[in-house]
Amino acid sequence: PSGTHWSPEMVWDTGFITAYQPQLGALSVEHYPMDNCAEAFPDSGFGPIINPQDVFASYLTHASGINIVQPYLNTANIAQQVGKPFLMFETNTASCGGFAGLSDSFGAALWALDYGLQMAYSNFSGALLHVGGESDTYNPFTPPPTNQSTTKQWTVGPVFYAAVAVAETLGKSNTSQILDIQANGNNMYTPGYAVYDGGNLDRVALFNYMTDPSGANDYTASISVTGGDTPAQVSVKYLLALSVSEKFNITWAGQTLGGQFESDGRFQGSESVSTVPCDQTAGTCNINVPAPGFALVFLNSNALSDSEPSATNTFPTTVATKPGHQTFSVDPAALATSNGHSGSDRQNHTAGTSKGSSDARKQADVLPRMAGLLVAMLTGSIILLGTIHR
């Protein structure tokens, strides 16, 4: 339901869950923090067009994810009580395709990663990052234009890097537990999460939303491991770009998915996992977090291996379009006389593209009533969050 007019509880309080519990696979909601509908659909009553640069800063903070999930915390508890998964079944930076320069930026990757982990911490079972058409800037991935599909490849958006990093942060066990540690005095620009598995601290996720090429706003996080269990060293993967406004020069553990029209879906380059020594006497591991950037710290080798894929599959391309040509044809005579007519006089024109449209018997027919069903297909990239309990 729309949070502007009603709350999820107003639906659940009708007895909906109890009445249909055997048929329900999950409880779900949908939420976008903003919309770009005024730009996508001018003069349609959506108000003034939003300048993305005026709102960019609101995404570069830990507060964004917290505020998005807050209205659904009670629903997450309800879902647990009835034994159903709870899904953010459609979300992204902004509805109506996103904001150019914001939704397709490294800042959006940090935002989506933080937001995804905040959903996990808040007991969401999963989420879907919506995918739109070729002109939508928030897409995790976008195919090349039809007439260029044999000469150019796909474009991977920054939020896809976030989906990969979320998956590796949570691991493959499906039993991980995640805690928002309110890092650095609950600083909204340098948040952090701790990830436990089997009761053991396995990973720490650290963010830096600030952009500063001088390095002055890089920070060092000191991870303390109590009980004499400080490892001799830890492994770190970094999600990096030079600026939050960067679109393509983004790396995850030193690898990239390429620039515009450059991706075949495989990471390019060699993986680079940093090894950081710890001070076992002091019981601390000091981790540098660049501005901007994200650091995923693995406290043991099992945590690192659990985040790596056990196997990868490569699938061949089986269908391609004709470069420089359209893939359909229309009778020119039919095209010349089948467009631009109103419903009231369309029956007086004999040419058309539909079967029977030139049948003279239709001249005397009364247009029958017709019923239509529009089925909207929702496609997207799912962030799998596993079963999370605080």
C-alpha positions as CSV (number, residue, x, y, z in Angstrom):
1,P,0.0,0.0,0.0
2,S,1.0,3.6,-0.4
3,G,2.5,4.9,2.8
4,T,1.2,8.3,2.0
5,H,-2.4,7.3,2.5
6,W,-2.4,4.2,4.6
7,S,0.0,1.9,6.5
8,P,0.6,-1.9,6.1
9,E,-1.1,-2.4,9.4
10,M,-4.3,-1.2,8.0
11,V,-4.2,-4.1,5.6
12,W,-3.1,-6.7,8.1
13,D,-5.7,-5.6,10.7
14,T,-8.5,-6.7,8.3
15,G,-7.7,-10.3,9.1
16,F,-6.1,-10.7,5.6
17,I,-3.2,-12.8,6.9
18,T,-5.3,-15.2,9.0
19,A,-7.9,-15.7,6.2
20,Y,-5.3,-16.4,3.5
21,Q,-2.3,-17.8,5.4
22,P,-2.2,-21.2,3.6
23,Q,-2.2,-19.4,0.3
24,L,0.3,-16.7,1.2
25,G,3.9,-17.3,0.1
26,A,5.2,-14.1,1.7
27,L,4.3,-10.6,2.9
28,S,5.6,-7.8,0.8
29,V,5.8,-4.1,0.4
30,E,7.2,-1.6,-2.2
31,H,9.0,1.6,-1.5
32,Y,11.0,4.2,-3.4
33,P,12.5,7.1,-1.3
34,M,11.7,9.6,-4.1
35,D,10.3,9.8,-7.6
36,N,11.4,11.3,-10.9
37,C,7.9,11.2,-12.4
38,A,7.7,14.9,-13.2
39,E,10.7,14.6,-15.5
40,A,9.6,11.3,-17.0
41,F,6.0,12.4,-17.6
42,P,5.9,16.2,-18.0
43,D,2.6,18.1,-17.6
44,S,1.0,15.0,-15.9
45,G,0.4,16.6,-12.5
46,F,3.6,15.4,-10.7
47,G,4.7,18.9,-9.8
48,P,8.0,20.6,-10.5
49,I,10.9,18.6,-11.9
50,I,13.5,17.6,-9.3
51,N,17.1,18.5,-9.9
52,P,19.1,15.3,-9.0
53,Q,21.9,17.4,-7.6
54,D,19.6,19.0,-5.1
55,V,18.8,15.6,-3.6
56,F,22.0,13.7,-4.1
57,A,23.3,14.4,-0.6
58,S,20.2,12.8,0.9
59,Y,21.3,9.4,-0.5
60,L,24.9,9.8,0.9
61,T,23.9,9.0,4.5
62,H,23.1,6.0,6.6
63,A,19.9,7.8,7.6
64,S,18.4,7.1,4.2
65,G,18.1,3.3,4.7
66,I,17.0,3.7,8.3
67,N,14.2,6.0,7.3
68,I,13.0,3.8,4.5
69,V,12.7,0.6,6.6
70,Q,11.3,2.3,9.7
71,P,7.6,2.2,8.7
72,Y,7.9,-1.6,8.1
73,L,9.6,-2.8,11.3
74,N,6.3,-3.9,12.8
75,T,5.3,-5.7,9.6
76,A,8.6,-7.6,9.8
77,N,7.7,-8.8,13.3
78,I,4.2,-9.8,12.1
79,A,5.8,-11.8,9.2
80,Q,8.0,-13.7,11.7
81,Q,5.0,-14.4,13.9
82,V,3.1,-16.1,11.1
83,G,6.2,-17.8,9.6
84,K,6.2,-15.9,6.3
85,P,9.2,-14.3,4.5
86,F,9.0,-10.5,4.4
87,L,10.1,-8.9,1.1
88,M,10.8,-5.4,-0.2
89,F,9.3,-6.5,-3.5
90,E,10.2,-3.4,-5.5
91,T,12.6,-0.6,-4.7
92,N,15.4,1.5,-6.1
93,T,16.7,5.0,-5.9
94,A,13.6,6.8,-7.3
95,S,10.5,5.6,-9.1
96,C,9.9,6.5,-12.8
97,G,13.3,5.4,-13.8
98,G,15.6,7.1,-11.3
99,F,17.7,10.3,-11.5
100,A,20.3,10.8,-14.2
101,G,23.7,11.3,-12.5
102,L,22.5,10.0,-9.2
103,S,20.9,6.6,-9.8
104,D,23.8,5.6,-12.1
105,S,26.5,6.8,-9.8
106,F,28.9,5.2,-7.3
107,G,27.0,7.0,-4.6
108,A,23.9,5.0,-5.5
109,A,26.0,1.8,-5.1
110,L,27.0,2.8,-1.5
111,W,23.4,3.8,-0.8
112,A,22.0,0.5,-2.1
113,L,24.6,-1.6,-0.2
114,D,23.9,0.2,3.1
115,Y,20.1,0.0,2.4
116,G,20.4,-3.7,1.7
117,L,22.2,-4.4,4.9
118,Q,19.8,-2.2,6.8
119,M,16.9,-4.3,5.5
120,A,18.7,-7.5,6.6
121,Y,19.3,-6.0,10.0
122,S,15.5,-5.1,10.1
123,N,14.5,-8.7,9.3
124,F,13.6,-8.4,5.7
125,S,14.0,-11.7,3.9
126,G,14.9,-10.2,0.5
127,A,14.5,-7.3,-1.8
128,L,14.2,-6.6,-5.5
129,L,16.0,-3.7,-7.3
130,H,13.6,-2.8,-10.1
131,V,14.9,-2.9,-13.7
132,G,13.3,-0.7,-16.3
133,G,13.8,0.2,-20.0
134,E,17.0,1.3,-21.7
135,S,16.6,4.9,-20.7
136,D,16.1,4.2,-17.0
137,T,19.2,5.2,-15.0
138,Y,18.7,3.0,-12.0
139,N,19.0,-0.3,-13.8
140,P,21.4,-2.9,-12.4
141,F,22.1,-3.9,-16.0
142,T,20.9,-2.6,-19.4
143,P,21.2,-4.3,-22.8
144,P,22.6,-2.4,-25.8
145,P,20.1,-0.9,-28.3
146,T,18.5,-3.5,-30.6
147,N,20.5,-2.5,-33.7
148,Q,23.8,-2.6,-31.8
149,S,23.4,-5.9,-30.0
150,T,25.9,-7.7,-32.2
151,T,28.6,-5.0,-31.9
152,K,28.2,-3.8,-28.3
153,Q,27.7,-5.5,-25.0
154,W,25.6,-4.8,-21.8
155,T,26.1,-1.9,-19.4
156,V,26.3,-2.8,-15.7
157,G,25.0,-0.2,-13.4
158,P,26.6,0.8,-10.0
159,V,23.7,-0.8,-8.0
160,F,24.6,-4.2,-9.3
161,Y,28.0,-3.9,-7.5
162,A,26.0,-3.3,-4.4
163,A,24.0,-6.5,-4.9
164,V,27.2,-8.5,-5.3
165,A,28.7,-6.9,-2.1
166,V,25.6,-7.6,-0.1
167,A,25.6,-11.2,-1.1
168,E,29.3,-11.6,-0.1
169,T,28.7,-9.7,3.2
170,L,26.0,-12.1,4.3
171,G,27.6,-15.3,2.9
172,K,26.1,-18.5,1.7
173,S,25.1,-20.2,4.9
174,N,21.6,-18.6,5.1
175,T,22.0,-18.5,8.9
176,S,24.0,-15.2,9.2
177,Q,22.9,-12.6,11.7
178,I,23.7,-8.9,11.1
179,L,23.9,-6.0,13.5
180,D,24.1,-2.3,12.8
181,I,26.9,-1.4,15.2
182,Q,26.3,2.4,15.0
183,A,29.9,2.9,14.2
184,N,32.0,5.9,15.0
185,G,29.4,7.3,17.5
186,N,26.6,6.5,15.1
187,N,28.1,8.8,12.4
188,M,25.7,8.8,9.5
189,Y,28.6,9.1,6.9
190,T,30.7,6.2,8.3
191,P,28.3,3.4,9.3
192,G,29.2,-0.2,10.0
193,Y,27.7,-3.6,10.4
194,A,28.9,-6.8,12.2
195,V,27.9,-10.2,10.7
196,Y,27.8,-13.3,12.8
197,D,27.4,-16.9,11.8
198,G,27.0,-19.7,14.3
199,G,27.4,-17.2,17.1
200,N,30.9,-16.1,15.8
201,L,31.9,-12.8,14.4
202,D,32.9,-13.5,10.8
203,R,32.7,-10.2,8.9
204,V,32.6,-6.5,9.5
205,A,31.2,-4.1,6.9
206,L,32.5,-0.5,6.9
207,F,31.3,2.5,4.8
208,N,32.6,5.9,4.0
209,Y,30.2,8.2,2.1
210,M,32.5,11.1,1.9
211,T,34.4,12.1,-1.3
212,D,37.9,13.5,-0.7
213,P,40.7,12.8,-3.2
214,S,43.3,14.2,-0.7
215,G,42.8,11.3,1.6
216,A,42.0,13.6,4.6
217,N,38.6,12.0,5.1
218,D,39.8,8.4,4.9
219,Y,39.4,6.9,8.3
220,T,40.9,3.9,10.2
221,A,38.5,1.6,11.9
222,S,39.9,-0.3,14.9
223,I,38.1,-3.7,15.2
224,S,38.5,-5.2,18.6
225,V,38.1,-8.9,19.1
226,T,37.6,-9.9,22.7
227,G,38.3,-13.2,24.4
228,G,41.8,-13.6,23.1
229,D,40.5,-14.5,19.6
230,T,42.2,-11.7,17.7
231,P,43.5,-13.2,14.4
232,A,47.0,-12.6,13.2
233,Q,45.7,-11.0,10.1
234,V,42.4,-10.3,8.3
235,S,41.4,-10.2,4.6
236,V,39.6,-7.1,3.2
237,K,37.7,-6.6,0.0
238,Y,37.1,-3.0,-1.2
239,L,34.3,-1.4,-3.3
240,L,36.0,1.7,-4.7
241,A,35.7,4.7,-7.0
242,L,37.3,8.0,-7.1
243,S,34.1,9.9,-6.4
244,V,30.5,9.3,-5.5
245,S,29.6,10.8,-8.9
246,E,31.6,8.1,-10.8
247,K,29.6,6.0,-13.2
248,F,31.8,3.3,-14.7
249,N,35.3,3.2,-13.1
250,I,34.1,1.1,-10.2
251,T,35.9,-1.9,-8.7
252,W,35.0,-4.7,-6.3
253,A,38.1,-6.4,-5.0
254,G,40.1,-4.9,-7.8
255,Q,37.8,-6.2,-10.6
256,T,35.3,-4.3,-12.7
257,L,32.3,-5.1,-14.9
258,G,33.4,-2.5,-17.5
259,G,32.1,0.7,-18.8
260,Q,29.1,1.5,-21.0
261,F,28.4,-1.3,-23.5
262,E,31.4,-3.2,-22.3
263,S,30.1,-6.0,-20.1
264,D,29.5,-9.7,-20.9
265,G,28.5,-10.3,-17.2
266,R,31.9,-11.4,-16.1
267,F,34.3,-9.5,-13.8
268,Q,37.3,-8.3,-15.6
269,G,40.9,-8.3,-14.2
270,S,42.4,-10.2,-11.3
271,E,40.7,-10.3,-7.9
272,S,42.7,-8.3,-5.3
273,V,42.0,-9.2,-1.6
274,S,44.1,-7.1,0.8
275,T,45.8,-8.7,3.8
276,V,45.9,-6.6,6.9
277,P,48.0,-7.6,10.0
278,C,46.4,-7.3,13.4
279,D,47.9,-6.5,16.8
280,Q,47.2,-9.6,18.8
281,T,48.6,-8.1,22.0
282,A,46.3,-5.1,21.8
283,G,43.5,-7.2,20.4
284,T,42.8,-4.9,17.5
285,C,42.8,-4.9,13.7
286,N,43.1,-1.5,12.0
287,I,41.3,-1.1,8.7
288,N,41.6,1.8,6.3
289,V,38.3,3.0,4.7
290,P,38.9,5.3,1.8
291,A,36.7,8.3,1.0
292,P,34.5,7.2,-0.7
293,G,34.5,3.5,-0.3
294,F,33.3,0.3,1.4
295,A,35.5,-2.3,3.1
296,L,34.3,-5.8,3.9
297,V,36.6,-7.4,6.5
298,F,36.8,-11.2,6.8
299,L,38.0,-12.2,10.2
300,N,38.8,-15.8,9.2
301,S,39.5,-17.9,6.1
302,N,36.2,-19.7,6.4
303,A,34.3,-16.4,6.2
304,L,36.3,-15.5,3.1
305,S,35.7,-18.8,1.3
306,D,32.0,-18.8,2.2
307,S,31.7,-15.5,0.3
308,E,33.3,-16.8,-2.8
309,P,31.3,-18.6,-5.5
310,S,32.0,-22.3,-5.5
311,A,31.5,-22.5,-9.3
312,T,30.6,-20.2,-12.2
313,N,28.7,-21.0,-15.4
314,T,29.2,-19.2,-18.7
315,F,26.3,-19.3,-21.2
316,P,26.7,-18.7,-24.9
317,T,24.7,-16.0,-26.8
318,T,22.0,-17.9,-28.8
319,V,20.0,-15.0,-30.3
320,A,21.3,-11.8,-32.0
321,T,19.6,-9.1,-33.9
322,K,20.6,-7.8,-37.3
323,P,23.0,-4.8,-37.0
324,G,21.7,-1.7,-38.6
325,H,18.3,-3.2,-39.5
326,Q,14.9,-3.5,-38.0
327,T,13.7,-7.0,-37.2
328,F,10.2,-6.5,-38.5
329,S,8.5,-5.3,-41.7
330,V,5.2,-3.6,-42.4
331,D,3.3,-3.3,-45.7
332,P,3.9,0.4,-46.7
333,A,0.3,0.8,-48.0
334,A,-1.1,-0.5,-44.8
335,L,1.2,1.8,-42.8
336,A,0.2,4.8,-44.8
337,T,-3.5,4.4,-44.1
338,S,-3.6,2.7,-40.7
339,N,-2.3,5.5,-38.5
340,G,-3.7,8.8,-37.3
341,H,-7.4,8.0,-37.4
342,S,-9.9,8.3,-34.6
343,G,-11.9,5.5,-33.3
344,S,-15.1,7.0,-34.8
345,D,-13.8,6.9,-38.4
346,R,-11.3,4.0,-38.3
347,Q,-13.9,1.5,-39.7
348,N,-14.2,3.6,-42.9
349,H,-10.6,2.9,-43.9
350,T,-10.0,-0.4,-45.7
351,A,-6.2,-0.8,-45.0
352,G,-4.8,-2.0,-41.8
353,T,-2.4,-4.4,-40.1
354,S,-4.9,-6.5,-38.3
355,K,-6.4,-9.6,-39.9
356,G,-9.9,-8.8,-41.3
357,S,-9.4,-5.0,-40.9
358,S,-10.3,-4.4,-44.7
359,D,-13.3,-6.7,-44.7
360,A,-16.1,-4.7,-46.3
361,R,-18.8,-6.3,-44.2
362,K,-17.4,-4.4,-41.2
363,Q,-18.7,-1.1,-42.7
364,A,-22.1,-1.9,-41.4
365,D,-21.0,-3.5,-38.2
366,V,-21.3,-1.9,-34.8
367,L,-18.0,-2.1,-32.9
368,P,-18.4,-4.8,-30.3
369,R,-17.6,-4.3,-26.7
370,M,-14.2,-5.6,-25.8
371,A,-12.5,-6.4,-22.6
372,G,-8.7,-6.1,-22.2
373,L,-6.3,-7.4,-19.7
374,L,-3.0,-5.7,-19.3
375,V,-0.4,-7.9,-17.7
376,A,2.6,-6.0,-16.4
377,M,5.8,-8.1,-16.2
378,L,8.1,-7.2,-13.4
379,T,11.7,-8.0,-13.9
380,G,14.6,-7.2,-11.6
381,S,17.7,-8.1,-9.7
382,I,17.1,-9.7,-6.4
383,I,19.2,-9.1,-3.4
384,L,19.1,-12.3,-1.4
385,L,19.3,-11.5,2.2
386,G,18.9,-15.0,3.8
387,T,17.1,-15.6,7.0
388,I,18.0,-12.9,9.4
389,H,17.0,-12.5,13.1
390,R,18.2,-9.8,15.3
